[in-house]
Amino acid sequence: MIKNDRSFYDWLMTNRNTIATDDIQQFANNAFLDSGFPKQSHDFEELSVYLEENSAYLISMTTFDNAWEQYLNQK
């Protein structure tokens, strides 16, 4: 259960970097450009399904899993 109102997308955007030095920063840069990304979601399953079905920019779901873990640990 998420402990506050910050969506995963809002957290992910704090990782944007014009010169991405890691996979999560690149993920954040690409998600920013994805107009269909579920920006208000706090739900792992919803986000995972979206990324698996609609995201050509995420090379590995491991990147999402690692980002999700950091998102949860930040709470």
mmCIF file of the N, C-alpha and C atoms, coordinates in Angstrom:
data_MODEL
# 
_entry.id   MODEL 
# 
loop_
_atom_site.group_PDB 
_atom_site.id 
_atom_site.type_symbol 
_atom_site.label_atom_id 
_atom_site.label_alt_id 
_atom_site.label_comp_id 
_atom_site.label_asym_id 
_atom_site.label_entity_id 
_atom_site.label_seq_id 
_atom_site.pdbx_PDB_ins_code 
_atom_site.Cartn_x 
_atom_site.Cartn_y 
_atom_site.Cartn_z 
_atom_site.occupancy 
_atom_site.B_iso_or_equiv 
_atom_site.pdbx_formal_charge 
_atom_site.auth_seq_id 
_atom_site.auth_comp_id 
_atom_site.auth_asym_id 
_atom_site.auth_atom_id 
_atom_site.pdbx_PDB_model_num 
ATOM 1   N N  . MET A 1 1  ? 0.836  -1.187 0.000   1.00 0.00 ? 1  MET A N  1 
ATOM 2   C CA . MET A 1 1  ? 0.000  0.000  0.000   1.00 0.00 ? 1  MET A CA 1 
ATOM 3   C C  . MET A 1 1  ? 0.880  1.249  0.000   1.00 0.00 ? 1  MET A C  1 
ATOM 4   N N  . ILE A 1 2  ? 0.564  2.173  -0.874  1.00 0.00 ? 2  ILE A N  1 
ATOM 5   C CA . ILE A 1 2  ? 1.304  3.422  -0.965  1.00 0.00 ? 2  ILE A CA 1 
ATOM 6   C C  . ILE A 1 2  ? 0.900  4.323  0.199   1.00 0.00 ? 2  ILE A C  1 
ATOM 7   N N  . LYS A 1 3  ? 1.887  4.936  0.826   1.00 0.00 ? 3  LYS A N  1 
ATOM 8   C CA . LYS A 1 3  ? 1.637  5.700  2.036   1.00 0.00 ? 3  LYS A CA 1 
ATOM 9   C C  . LYS A 1 3  ? 1.284  7.162  1.795   1.00 0.00 ? 3  LYS A C  1 
ATOM 10  N N  . ASN A 1 4  ? 1.442  7.659  0.581   1.00 0.00 ? 4  ASN A N  1 
ATOM 11  C CA . ASN A 1 4  ? 1.035  9.040  0.327   1.00 0.00 ? 4  ASN A CA 1 
ATOM 12  C C  . ASN A 1 4  ? 0.419  9.161  -1.059  1.00 0.00 ? 4  ASN A C  1 
ATOM 13  N N  . ASP A 1 5  ? 0.092  10.365 -1.434  1.00 0.00 ? 5  ASP A N  1 
ATOM 14  C CA . ASP A 1 5  ? -0.646 10.587 -2.674  1.00 0.00 ? 5  ASP A CA 1 
ATOM 15  C C  . ASP A 1 5  ? 0.238  10.742 -3.905  1.00 0.00 ? 5  ASP A C  1 
ATOM 16  N N  . ARG A 1 6  ? 1.528  10.662 -3.767  1.00 0.00 ? 6  ARG A N  1 
ATOM 17  C CA . ARG A 1 6  ? 2.412  10.835 -4.910  1.00 0.00 ? 6  ARG A CA 1 
ATOM 18  C C  . ARG A 1 6  ? 2.333  9.611  -5.818  1.00 0.00 ? 6  ARG A C  1 
ATOM 19  N N  . SER A 1 7  ? 1.969  9.836  -7.065  1.00 0.00 ? 7  SER A N  1 
ATOM 20  C CA . SER A 1 7  ? 1.885  8.725  -8.015  1.00 0.00 ? 7  SER A CA 1 
ATOM 21  C C  . SER A 1 7  ? 3.285  8.260  -8.406  1.00 0.00 ? 7  SER A C  1 
ATOM 22  N N  . PHE A 1 8  ? 3.339  7.066  -8.975  1.00 0.00 ? 8  PHE A N  1 
ATOM 23  C CA . PHE A 1 8  ? 4.615  6.545  -9.459  1.00 0.00 ? 8  PHE A CA 1 
ATOM 24  C C  . PHE A 1 8  ? 5.201  7.490  -10.501 1.00 0.00 ? 8  PHE A C  1 
ATOM 25  N N  . TYR A 1 9  ? 4.359  7.979  -11.396 1.00 0.00 ? 9  TYR A N  1 
ATOM 26  C CA . TYR A 1 9  ? 4.827  8.892  -12.444 1.00 0.00 ? 9  TYR A CA 1 
ATOM 27  C C  . TYR A 1 9  ? 5.447  10.143 -11.830 1.00 0.00 ? 9  TYR A C  1 
ATOM 28  N N  . ASP A 1 10 ? 4.788  10.723 -10.839 1.00 0.00 ? 10 ASP A N  1 
ATOM 29  C CA . ASP A 1 10 ? 5.336  11.916 -10.187 1.00 0.00 ? 10 ASP A CA 1 
ATOM 30  C C  . ASP A 1 10 ? 6.709  11.626 -9.595  1.00 0.00 ? 10 ASP A C  1 
ATOM 31  N N  . TRP A 1 11 ? 6.833  10.464 -8.937  1.00 0.00 ? 11 TRP A N  1 
ATOM 32  C CA . TRP A 1 11 ? 8.136  10.083 -8.400  1.00 0.00 ? 11 TRP A CA 1 
ATOM 33  C C  . TRP A 1 11 ? 9.137  9.880  -9.540  1.00 0.00 ? 11 TRP A C  1 
ATOM 34  N N  . LEU A 1 12 ? 8.725  9.176  -10.590 1.00 0.00 ? 12 LEU A N  1 
ATOM 35  C CA . LEU A 1 12 ? 9.622  8.881  -11.702 1.00 0.00 ? 12 LEU A CA 1 
ATOM 36  C C  . LEU A 1 12 ? 10.162 10.161 -12.335 1.00 0.00 ? 12 LEU A C  1 
ATOM 37  N N  . MET A 1 13 ? 9.337  11.185 -12.407 1.00 0.00 ? 13 MET A N  1 
ATOM 38  C CA . MET A 1 13 ? 9.770  12.438 -13.026 1.00 0.00 ? 13 MET A CA 1 
ATOM 39  C C  . MET A 1 13 ? 10.895 13.113 -12.249 1.00 0.00 ? 13 MET A C  1 
ATOM 40  N N  . THR A 1 14 ? 11.054 12.781 -10.979 1.00 0.00 ? 14 THR A N  1 
ATOM 41  C CA . THR A 1 14 ? 12.182 13.337 -10.216 1.00 0.00 ? 14 THR A CA 1 
ATOM 42  C C  . THR A 1 14 ? 13.499 12.711 -10.659 1.00 0.00 ? 14 THR A C  1 
ATOM 43  N N  . ASN A 1 15 ? 13.434 11.669 -11.480 1.00 0.00 ? 15 ASN A N  1 
ATOM 44  C CA . ASN A 1 15 ? 14.625 10.997 -11.988 1.00 0.00 ? 15 ASN A CA 1 
ATOM 45  C C  . ASN A 1 15 ? 14.997 11.409 -13.407 1.00 0.00 ? 15 ASN A C  1 
ATOM 46  N N  . ARG A 1 16 ? 14.235 12.331 -13.985 1.00 0.00 ? 16 ARG A N  1 
ATOM 47  C CA . ARG A 1 16 ? 14.562 12.790 -15.341 1.00 0.00 ? 16 ARG A CA 1 
ATOM 48  C C  . ARG A 1 16 ? 15.920 13.470 -15.349 1.00 0.00 ? 16 ARG A C  1 
ATOM 49  N N  . ASN A 1 17 ? 16.650 13.231 -16.427 1.00 0.00 ? 17 ASN A N  1 
ATOM 50  C CA . ASN A 1 17 ? 17.969 13.827 -16.592 1.00 0.00 ? 17 ASN A CA 1 
ATOM 51  C C  . ASN A 1 17 ? 18.241 13.883 -18.079 1.00 0.00 ? 17 ASN A C  1 
ATOM 52  N N  . THR A 1 18 ? 18.526 15.064 -18.594 1.00 0.00 ? 18 THR A N  1 
ATOM 53  C CA . THR A 1 18 ? 18.736 15.194 -20.043 1.00 0.00 ? 18 THR A CA 1 
ATOM 54  C C  . THR A 1 18 ? 19.909 14.354 -20.534 1.00 0.00 ? 18 THR A C  1 
ATOM 55  N N  . ILE A 1 19 ? 20.864 14.107 -19.656 1.00 0.00 ? 19 ILE A N  1 
ATOM 56  C CA . ILE A 1 19 ? 21.966 13.207 -19.992 1.00 0.00 ? 19 ILE A CA 1 
ATOM 57  C C  . ILE A 1 19 ? 21.815 11.997 -19.083 1.00 0.00 ? 19 ILE A C  1 
ATOM 58  N N  . ALA A 1 20 ? 20.946 11.081 -19.490 1.00 0.00 ? 20 ALA A N  1 
ATOM 59  C CA . ALA A 1 20 ? 20.632 9.912  -18.664 1.00 0.00 ? 20 ALA A CA 1 
ATOM 60  C C  . ALA A 1 20 ? 21.890 9.075  -18.452 1.00 0.00 ? 20 ALA A C  1 
ATOM 61  N N  . THR A 1 21 ? 22.176 8.824  -17.180 1.00 0.00 ? 21 THR A N  1 
ATOM 62  C CA . THR A 1 21 ? 23.361 8.037  -16.858 1.00 0.00 ? 21 THR A CA 1 
ATOM 63  C C  . THR A 1 21 ? 23.009 6.637  -16.369 1.00 0.00 ? 21 THR A C  1 
ATOM 64  N N  . ASP A 1 22 ? 21.722 6.350  -16.223 1.00 0.00 ? 22 ASP A N  1 
ATOM 65  C CA . ASP A 1 22 ? 21.320 4.999  -15.830 1.00 0.00 ? 22 ASP A CA 1 
ATOM 66  C C  . ASP A 1 22 ? 19.961 4.673  -16.446 1.00 0.00 ? 22 ASP A C  1 
ATOM 67  N N  . ASP A 1 23 ? 19.552 3.419  -16.308 1.00 0.00 ? 23 ASP A N  1 
ATOM 68  C CA . ASP A 1 23 ? 18.325 2.939  -16.940 1.00 0.00 ? 23 ASP A CA 1 
ATOM 69  C C  . ASP A 1 23 ? 17.079 3.643  -16.413 1.00 0.00 ? 23 ASP A C  1 
ATOM 70  N N  . ILE A 1 24 ? 17.043 3.956  -15.125 1.00 0.00 ? 24 ILE A N  1 
ATOM 71  C CA . ILE A 1 24 ? 15.854 4.600  -14.556 1.00 0.00 ? 24 ILE A CA 1 
ATOM 72  C C  . ILE A 1 24 ? 15.731 6.035  -15.065 1.00 0.00 ? 24 ILE A C  1 
ATOM 73  N N  . GLN A 1 25 ? 16.839 6.724  -15.203 1.00 0.00 ? 25 GLN A N  1 
ATOM 74  C CA . GLN A 1 25 ? 16.782 8.076  -15.776 1.00 0.00 ? 25 GLN A CA 1 
ATOM 75  C C  . GLN A 1 25 ? 16.295 8.027  -17.219 1.00 0.00 ? 25 GLN A C  1 
ATOM 76  N N  . GLN A 1 26 ? 16.748 7.058  -17.988 1.00 0.00 ? 26 GLN A N  1 
ATOM 77  C CA . GLN A 1 26 ? 16.285 6.919  -19.373 1.00 0.00 ? 26 GLN A CA 1 
ATOM 78  C C  . GLN A 1 26 ? 14.797 6.576  -19.407 1.00 0.00 ? 26 GLN A C  1 
ATOM 79  N N  . PHE A 1 27 ? 14.372 5.692  -18.506 1.00 0.00 ? 27 PHE A N  1 
ATOM 80  C CA . PHE A 1 27 ? 12.959 5.342  -18.373 1.00 0.00 ? 27 PHE A CA 1 
ATOM 81  C C  . PHE A 1 27 ? 12.144 6.600  -18.083 1.00 0.00 ? 27 PHE A C  1 
ATOM 82  N N  . ALA A 1 28 ? 12.604 7.411  -17.159 1.00 0.00 ? 28 ALA A N  1 
ATOM 83  C CA . ALA A 1 28 ? 11.893 8.648  -16.805 1.00 0.00 ? 28 ALA A CA 1 
ATOM 84  C C  . ALA A 1 28 ? 11.807 9.595  -18.006 1.00 0.00 ? 28 ALA A C  1 
ATOM 85  N N  . ASN A 1 29 ? 12.892 9.749  -18.730 1.00 0.00 ? 29 ASN A N  1 
ATOM 86  C CA . ASN A 1 29 ? 12.894 10.624 -19.908 1.00 0.00 ? 29 ASN A CA 1 
ATOM 87  C C  . ASN A 1 29 ? 11.872 10.145 -20.935 1.00 0.00 ? 29 ASN A C  1 
ATOM 88  N N  . ASN A 1 30 ? 11.825 8.845  -21.170 1.00 0.00 ? 30 ASN A N  1 
ATOM 89  C CA . ASN A 1 30 ? 10.898 8.301  -22.155 1.00 0.00 ? 30 ASN A CA 1 
ATOM 90  C C  . ASN A 1 30 ? 9.455  8.333  -21.669 1.00 0.00 ? 30 ASN A C  1 
ATOM 91  N N  . ALA A 1 31 ? 9.227  8.050  -20.390 1.00 0.00 ? 31 ALA A N  1 
ATOM 92  C CA . ALA A 1 31 ? 7.867  8.106  -19.846 1.00 0.00 ? 31 ALA A CA 1 
ATOM 93  C C  . ALA A 1 31 ? 7.312  9.521  -19.944 1.00 0.00 ? 31 ALA A C  1 
ATOM 94  N N  . PHE A 1 32 ? 8.164  10.518 -19.787 1.00 0.00 ? 32 PHE A N  1 
ATOM 95  C CA . PHE A 1 32 ? 7.754  11.910 -19.910 1.00 0.00 ? 32 PHE A CA 1 
ATOM 96  C C  . PHE A 1 32 ? 7.167  12.187 -21.295 1.00 0.00 ? 32 PHE A C  1 
ATOM 97  N N  . LEU A 1 33 ? 7.713  11.548 -22.296 1.00 0.00 ? 33 LEU A N  1 
ATOM 98  C CA . LEU A 1 33 ? 7.258  11.743 -23.683 1.00 0.00 ? 33 LEU A CA 1 
ATOM 99  C C  . LEU A 1 33 ? 6.070  10.864 -24.060 1.00 0.00 ? 33 LEU A C  1 
ATOM 100 N N  . ASP A 1 34 ? 5.689  9.955  -23.183 1.00 0.00 ? 34 ASP A N  1 
ATOM 101 C CA . ASP A 1 34 ? 4.607  8.997  -23.433 1.00 0.00 ? 34 ASP A CA 1 
ATOM 102 C C  . ASP A 1 34 ? 3.279  9.579  -22.961 1.00 0.00 ? 34 ASP A C  1 
ATOM 103 N N  . SER A 1 35 ? 2.488  10.088 -23.896 1.00 0.00 ? 35 SER A N  1 
ATOM 104 C CA . SER A 1 35 ? 1.227  10.749 -23.531 1.00 0.00 ? 35 SER A CA 1 
ATOM 105 C C  . SER A 1 35 ? 0.193  9.796  -22.941 1.00 0.00 ? 35 SER A C  1 
ATOM 106 N N  . GLY A 1 36 ? 0.356  8.498  -23.161 1.00 0.00 ? 36 GLY A N  1 
ATOM 107 C CA . GLY A 1 36 ? -0.602 7.532  -22.635 1.00 0.00 ? 36 GLY A CA 1 
ATOM 108 C C  . GLY A 1 36 ? -0.229 6.946  -21.282 1.00 0.00 ? 36 GLY A C  1 
ATOM 109 N N  . PHE A 1 37 ? 0.926  7.304  -20.764 1.00 0.00 ? 37 PHE A N  1 
ATOM 110 C CA . PHE A 1 37 ? 1.384  6.730  -19.496 1.00 0.00 ? 37 PHE A CA 1 
ATOM 111 C C  . PHE A 1 37 ? 0.362  7.012  -18.401 1.00 0.00 ? 37 PHE A C  1 
ATOM 112 N N  . PRO A 1 38 ? 0.022  6.003  -17.584 1.00 0.00 ? 38 PRO A N  1 
ATOM 113 C CA . PRO A 1 38 ? -0.969 6.205  -16.506 1.00 0.00 ? 38 PRO A CA 1 
ATOM 114 C C  . PRO A 1 38 ? -0.391 7.067  -15.375 1.00 0.00 ? 38 PRO A C  1 
ATOM 115 N N  . LYS A 1 39 ? -0.477 8.358  -15.559 1.00 0.00 ? 39 LYS A N  1 
ATOM 116 C CA . LYS A 1 39 ? 0.207  9.323  -14.689 1.00 0.00 ? 39 LYS A CA 1 
ATOM 117 C C  . LYS A 1 39 ? -0.310 9.375  -13.253 1.00 0.00 ? 39 LYS A C  1 
ATOM 118 N N  . GLN A 1 40 ? -1.531 8.982  -13.022 1.00 0.00 ? 40 GLN A N  1 
ATOM 119 C CA . GLN A 1 40 ? -2.096 9.058  -11.673 1.00 0.00 ? 40 GLN A CA 1 
ATOM 120 C C  . GLN A 1 40 ? -2.020 7.733  -10.917 1.00 0.00 ? 40 GLN A C  1 
ATOM 121 N N  . SER A 1 41 ? -1.473 6.713  -11.546 1.00 0.00 ? 41 SER A N  1 
ATOM 122 C CA . SER A 1 41 ? -1.517 5.378  -10.966 1.00 0.00 ? 41 SER A CA 1 
ATOM 123 C C  . SER A 1 41 ? -0.536 5.184  -9.812  1.00 0.00 ? 41 SER A C  1 
ATOM 124 N N  . HIS A 1 42 ? -1.004 4.409  -8.842  1.00 0.00 ? 42 HIS A N  1 
ATOM 125 C CA . HIS A 1 42 ? -0.205 3.949  -7.706  1.00 0.00 ? 42 HIS A CA 1 
ATOM 126 C C  . HIS A 1 42 ? -0.151 2.418  -7.720  1.00 0.00 ? 42 HIS A C  1 
ATOM 127 N N  . ASP A 1 43 ? -0.652 1.801  -8.790  1.00 0.00 ? 43 ASP A N  1 
ATOM 128 C CA . ASP A 1 43 ? -0.867 0.365  -8.828  1.00 0.00 ? 43 ASP A CA 1 
ATOM 129 C C  . ASP A 1 43 ? 0.180  -0.348 -9.684  1.00 0.00 ? 43 ASP A C  1 
ATOM 130 N N  . PHE A 1 44 ? 0.943  -1.233 -9.056  1.00 0.00 ? 44 PHE A N  1 
ATOM 131 C CA . PHE A 1 44 ? 2.000  -1.971 -9.752  1.00 0.00 ? 44 PHE A CA 1 
ATOM 132 C C  . PHE A 1 44 ? 1.450  -2.725 -10.963 1.00 0.00 ? 44 PHE A C  1 
ATOM 133 N N  . GLU A 1 45 ? 0.355  -3.452 -10.774 1.00 0.00 ? 45 GLU A N  1 
ATOM 134 C CA . GLU A 1 45 ? -0.191 -4.274 -11.868 1.00 0.00 ? 45 GLU A CA 1 
ATOM 135 C C  . GLU A 1 45 ? -0.632 -3.414 -13.048 1.00 0.00 ? 45 GLU A C  1 
ATOM 136 N N  . GLU A 1 46 ? -1.331 -2.335 -12.773 1.00 0.00 ? 46 GLU A N  1 
ATOM 137 C CA . GLU A 1 46 ? -1.780 -1.450 -13.852 1.00 0.00 ? 46 GLU A CA 1 
ATOM 138 C C  . GLU A 1 46 ? -0.591 -0.914 -14.640 1.00 0.00 ? 46 GLU A C  1 
ATOM 139 N N  . LEU A 1 47 ? 0.427  -0.459 -13.937 1.00 0.00 ? 47 LEU A N  1 
ATOM 140 C CA . LEU A 1 47 ? 1.601  0.092  -14.600 1.00 0.00 ? 47 LEU A CA 1 
ATOM 141 C C  . LEU A 1 47 ? 2.364  -0.988 -15.364 1.00 0.00 ? 47 LEU A C  1 
ATOM 142 N N  . SER A 1 48 ? 2.503  -2.149 -14.757 1.00 0.00 ? 48 SER A N  1 
ATOM 143 C CA . SER A 1 48 ? 3.220  -3.242 -15.391 1.00 0.00 ? 48 SER A CA 1 
ATOM 144 C C  . SER A 1 48 ? 2.547  -3.675 -16.694 1.00 0.00 ? 48 SER A C  1 
ATOM 145 N N  . VAL A 1 49 ? 1.243  -3.853 -16.656 1.00 0.00 ? 49 VAL A N  1 
ATOM 146 C CA . VAL A 1 49 ? 0.500  -4.241 -17.858 1.00 0.00 ? 49 VAL A CA 1 
ATOM 147 C C  . VAL A 1 49 ? 0.626  -3.158 -18.931 1.00 0.00 ? 49 VAL A C  1 
ATOM 148 N N  . TYR A 1 50 ? 0.490  -1.904 -18.535 1.00 0.00 ? 50 TYR A N  1 
ATOM 149 C CA . TYR A 1 50 ? 0.621  -0.815 -19.505 1.00 0.00 ? 50 TYR A CA 1 
ATOM 150 C C  . TYR A 1 50 ? 1.985  -0.872 -20.193 1.00 0.00 ? 50 TYR A C  1 
ATOM 151 N N  . LEU A 1 51 ? 3.031  -0.995 -19.396 1.00 0.00 ? 51 LEU A N  1 
ATOM 152 C CA . LEU A 1 51 ? 4.378  -0.991 -19.957 1.00 0.00 ? 51 LEU A CA 1 
ATOM 153 C C  . LEU A 1 51 ? 4.629  -2.204 -20.836 1.00 0.00 ? 51 LEU A C  1 
ATOM 154 N N  . GLU A 1 52 ? 4.145  -3.361 -20.433 1.00 0.00 ? 52 GLU A N  1 
ATOM 155 C CA . GLU A 1 52 ? 4.324  -4.565 -21.239 1.00 0.00 ? 52 GLU A CA 1 
ATOM 156 C C  . GLU A 1 52 ? 3.596  -4.475 -22.573 1.00 0.00 ? 52 GLU A C  1 
ATOM 157 N N  . GLU A 1 53 ? 2.435  -3.849 -22.583 1.00 0.00 ? 53 GLU A N  1 
ATOM 158 C CA . GLU A 1 53 ? 1.602  -3.809 -23.788 1.00 0.00 ? 53 GLU A CA 1 
ATOM 159 C C  . GLU A 1 53 ? 1.809  -2.573 -24.661 1.00 0.00 ? 53 GLU A C  1 
ATOM 160 N N  . ASN A 1 54 ? 2.310  -1.485 -24.091 1.00 0.00 ? 54 ASN A N  1 
ATOM 161 C CA . ASN A 1 54 ? 2.323  -0.220 -24.830 1.00 0.00 ? 54 ASN A CA 1 
ATOM 162 C C  . ASN A 1 54 ? 3.670  0.474  -24.929 1.00 0.00 ? 54 ASN A C  1 
ATOM 163 N N  . SER A 1 55 ? 4.667  -0.053 -24.314 1.00 0.00 ? 55 SER A N  1 
ATOM 164 C CA . SER A 1 55 ? 5.922  0.675  -24.242 1.00 0.00 ? 55 SER A CA 1 
ATOM 165 C C  . SER A 1 55 ? 7.025  -0.017 -25.018 1.00 0.00 ? 55 SER A C  1 
ATOM 166 N N  . ALA A 1 56 ? 7.412  0.599  -26.120 1.00 0.00 ? 56 ALA A N  1 
ATOM 167 C CA . ALA A 1 56 ? 8.549  0.082  -26.885 1.00 0.00 ? 56 ALA A CA 1 
ATOM 168 C C  . ALA A 1 56 ? 9.858  0.650  -26.346 1.00 0.00 ? 56 ALA A C  1 
ATOM 169 N N  . TYR A 1 57 ? 9.768  1.671  -25.508 1.00 0.00 ? 57 TYR A N  1 
ATOM 170 C CA . TYR A 1 57 ? 10.976 2.331  -25.022 1.00 0.00 ? 57 TYR A CA 1 
ATOM 171 C C  . TYR A 1 57 ? 11.597 1.670  -23.793 1.00 0.00 ? 57 TYR A C  1 
ATOM 172 N N  . LEU A 1 58 ? 10.877 0.805  -23.125 1.00 0.00 ? 58 LEU A N  1 
ATOM 173 C CA . LEU A 1 58 ? 11.421 0.137  -21.943 1.00 0.00 ? 58 LEU A CA 1 
ATOM 174 C C  . LEU A 1 58 ? 12.019 -1.198 -22.382 1.00 0.00 ? 58 LEU A C  1 
ATOM 175 N N  . ILE A 1 59 ? 13.331 -1.250 -22.426 1.00 0.00 ? 59 ILE A N  1 
ATOM 176 C CA . ILE A 1 59 ? 14.029 -2.426 -22.953 1.00 0.00 ? 59 ILE A CA 1 
ATOM 177 C C  . ILE A 1 59 ? 13.832 -3.637 -22.057 1.00 0.00 ? 59 ILE A C  1 
ATOM 178 N N  . SER A 1 60 ? 13.781 -3.419 -20.742 1.00 0.00 ? 60 SER A N  1 
ATOM 179 C CA . SER A 1 60 ? 13.636 -4.520 -19.803 1.00 0.00 ? 60 SER A CA 1 
ATOM 180 C C  . SER A 1 60 ? 12.675 -4.140 -18.682 1.00 0.00 ? 60 SER A C  1 
ATOM 181 N N  . MET A 1 61 ? 11.777 -5.053 -18.353 1.00 0.00 ? 61 MET A N  1 
ATOM 182 C CA . MET A 1 61 ? 10.865 -4.810 -17.233 1.00 0.00 ? 61 MET A CA 1 
ATOM 183 C C  . MET A 1 61 ? 11.620 -4.762 -15.905 1.00 0.00 ? 61 MET A C  1 
ATOM 184 N N  . THR A 1 62 ? 12.834 -5.261 -15.887 1.00 0.00 ? 62 THR A N  1 
ATOM 185 C CA . THR A 1 62 ? 13.658 -5.165 -14.688 1.00 0.00 ? 62 THR A CA 1 
ATOM 186 C C  . THR A 1 62 ? 13.881 -3.702 -14.312 1.00 0.00 ? 62 THR A C  1 
ATOM 187 N N  . THR A 1 63 ? 13.981 -2.842 -15.295 1.00 0.00 ? 63 THR A N  1 
ATOM 188 C CA . THR A 1 63 ? 14.138 -1.410 -15.024 1.00 0.00 ? 63 THR A CA 1 
ATOM 189 C C  . THR A 1 63 ? 12.914 -0.887 -14.286 1.00 0.00 ? 63 THR A C  1 
ATOM 190 N N  . PHE A 1 64 ? 11.730 -1.270 -14.732 1.00 0.00 ? 64 PHE A N  1 
ATOM 191 C CA . PHE A 1 64 ? 10.511 -0.866 -14.029 1.00 0.00 ? 64 PHE A CA 1 
ATOM 192 C C  . PHE A 1 64 ? 10.493 -1.448 -12.623 1.00 0.00 ? 64 PHE A C  1 
ATOM 193 N N  . ASP A 1 65 ? 10.837 -2.717 -12.483 1.00 0.00 ? 65 ASP A N  1 
ATOM 194 C CA . ASP A 1 65 ? 10.854 -3.351 -11.159 1.00 0.00 ? 65 ASP A CA 1 
ATOM 195 C C  . ASP A 1 65 ? 11.798 -2.616 -10.206 1.00 0.00 ? 65 ASP A C  1 
ATOM 196 N N  . ASN A 1 66 ? 12.971 -2.258 -10.694 1.00 0.00 ? 66 ASN A N  1 
ATOM 197 C CA . ASN A 1 66 ? 13.931 -1.526 -9.861  1.00 0.00 ? 66 ASN A CA 1 
ATOM 198 C C  . ASN A 1 66 ? 13.416 -0.143 -9.507  1.00 0.00 ? 66 ASN A C  1 
ATOM 199 N N  . ALA A 1 67 ? 12.797 0.529  -10.469 1.00 0.00 ? 67 ALA A N  1 
ATOM 200 C CA . ALA A 1 67 ? 12.226 1.859  -10.204 1.00 0.00 ? 67 ALA A CA 1 
ATOM 201 C C  . ALA A 1 67 ? 11.088 1.744  -9.194  1.00 0.00 ? 67 ALA A C  1 
ATOM 202 N N  . TRP A 1 68 ? 10.248 0.736  -9.340  1.00 0.00 ? 68 TRP A N  1 
ATOM 203 C CA . TRP A 1 68 ? 9.127  0.539  -8.410  1.00 0.00 ? 68 TRP A CA 1 
ATOM 204 C C  . TRP A 1 68 ? 9.649  0.323  -6.986  1.00 0.00 ? 68 TRP A C  1 
ATOM 205 N N  . GLU A 1 69 ? 10.690 -0.471 -6.865  1.00 0.00 ? 69 GLU A N  1 
ATOM 206 C CA . GLU A 1 69 ? 11.279 -0.739 -5.543  1.00 0.00 ? 69 GLU A CA 1 
ATOM 207 C C  . GLU A 1 69 ? 11.802 0.555  -4.914  1.00 0.00 ? 69 GLU A C  1 
ATOM 208 N N  . GLN A 1 70 ? 12.465 1.373  -5.706  1.00 0.00 ? 70 GLN A N  1 
ATOM 209 C CA . GLN A 1 70 ? 12.950 2.666  -5.194  1.00 0.00 ? 70 GLN A CA 1 
ATOM 210 C C  . GLN A 1 70 ? 11.782 3.571  -4.805  1.00 0.00 ? 70 GLN A C  1 
ATOM 211 N N  . TYR A 1 71 ? 10.741 3.559  -5.611  1.00 0.00 ? 71 TYR A N  1 
ATOM 212 C CA . TYR A 1 71 ? 9.515  4.327  -5.314  1.00 0.00 ? 71 TYR A CA 1 
ATOM 213 C C  . TYR A 1 71 ? 8.935  3.916  -3.972  1.00 0.00 ? 71 TYR A C  1 
ATOM 214 N N  . LEU A 1 72 ? 8.825  2.614  -3.746  1.00 0.00 ? 72 LEU A N  1 
ATOM 215 C CA . LEU A 1 72 ? 8.261  2.138  -2.466  1.00 0.00 ? 72 LEU A CA 1 
ATOM 216 C C  . LEU A 1 72 ? 9.174  2.457  -1.295  1.00 0.00 ? 72 LEU A C  1 
ATOM 217 N N  . ASN A 1 73 ? 10.468 2.330  -1.479  1.00 0.00 ? 73 ASN A N  1 
ATOM 218 C CA . ASN A 1 73 ? 11.423 2.576  -0.404  1.00 0.00 ? 73 ASN A CA 1 
ATOM 219 C C  . ASN A 1 73 ? 11.516 4.041  -0.022  1.00 0.00 ? 73 ASN A C  1 
ATOM 220 N N  . GLN A 1 74 ? 11.140 4.904  -0.929  1.00 0.00 ? 74 GLN A N  1 
ATOM 221 C CA . GLN A 1 74 ? 11.199 6.335  -0.647  1.00 0.00 ? 74 GLN A CA 1 
ATOM 222 C C  . GLN A 1 74 ? 10.067 6.772  0.270   1.00 0.00 ? 74 GLN A C  1 
ATOM 223 N N  . LYS A 1 75 ? 8.997  5.982  0.352   1.00 0.00 ? 75 LYS A N  1 
ATOM 224 C CA . LYS A 1 75 ? 7.815  6.350  1.136   1.00 0.00 ? 75 LYS A CA 1 
ATOM 225 C C  . LYS A 1 75 ? 8.115  6.357  2.602   1.00 0.00 ? 75 LYS A C  1 
# 
